[in-house]
Amino acid sequence: MDGLKIKMVRDLRGYSQDYVATKLGISQNTYSGYETNQTNISVKTLEKIAEILEVPASDLMNTSGIANFEINNGTVFGNIETVILSQKELYEQIIASKDAEIARLEKIVDSLLSKK
């Protein structure tokens, strides 16, 4: 079992460690130990984590890095690292677009305020 895979799926879902820990009824420190492989995870706990992360438990136990992930109601099959990187790039593009729109609107506001 690879705690890094759990972390990657959790990050992909946008969940905090605290959120998952709360859902499990454990402390954030205990949950962090699972992700850093410092604490062994029971099968029952792993199944609960998989349920919270909305993935099959077998995907979290799969050591090959190949798994099915459902993102935005579409199933993606591939290496988890590739899936996460593609999602990261998409979010960075969305943020850059929003930043550009904010800058454009700030210029309009400044222009309107200077005309007073």
N, C-alpha and C positions, 0 to 999 in steps of 0.2 A: 504494500500500500504506500502510495506516494502522497505525502501531505501537500506537496507543491501543486499537485493536480487539483486537490480540493480548493486550495487558495486561488488557483487560476479560474476555476469555475465560479467560485464565490465572487471574484473580481468581475468576471464577465457578467454576472447577474447584477452587479452593482450593490451587493450586500456588504455590510461591515461585519467584522468579526463579532462585534458586540451583538448585532442583530441575530446572527446564527446561534451564538452562545445562548442568548435569551430564549430563542425558540427551543433549544435543546435543554434548557433549565440548568445550565452550567455557567461557570465564570468565564469571562473573556480570556483570562490567563490559561485556563484549562484548554479552551478551544484553540488558542494560539499554539499550544503544545502539540496539538494534532497536526496543524499545518506545517510546523517546523520539524516534525517527526521526533519530537522529544517525548511524546506521550503516545503509547499504543492505543489504537482505536478498536473497540470491540465491534463485531459484525453488526450488532444491534444499533450501536451509535452510528456506524457508517451508513446503515440503512436510513436512519433518521436524517443524517446530513444530506444524503442523496435526495430524500423527499423534500427537504427544505430548499435545496438547490435545483429541484425539478429536473433531475437526471437519474437514469437508472444507476443503482448501486454498482452494477458491473462496470459502468464507465469509470467510476472512481477507483475501482480495483484493477482496472486494465492498465498494465504497466507498459504497453507498447506505445502509448501516447495517441492512439487512434481511438476515436469515440464518436458517438452521435450526440449532437447538441442541438436543441431547438432554440432558435433565436428569432424573435419577432414572428412567431407562428410558422417558421420554415425550418426544416431539418437540415443541418449541415453535417456532413460526414468528413472528418479529416483530423489532422494533427491538431491537438488543442492549442499548441503554441501559435500555429498559423491562424486558427480561428480567432484567437484573442488579438493577435496583431492586426488582423483585418478589421476587427471591430474598433480597435484603438485608432487606426487610421481614419475610419469613418467618423468617429466622434471628434477627432482633431479637425477634420474638414468642416464639420458642422460648427464647431466652436469658432474656427477662423472666419467662417461665413457670418456668424452672429457678431463677432468682433468688428468686422468690416461694416456691417449694418449699423452697429452702435456708433462707430466713428462717423459714418455718413449722417446719421440723425443728429449727433452732437454738433456737427458743422451747421446744419440747418437751424438748430436751436440758437447757436451762437450768432448766426446771421440775423435771425429774427430779433434777438435781444439787442443787437447793436443798432437796429433801425429805430428803436424807441427813443 
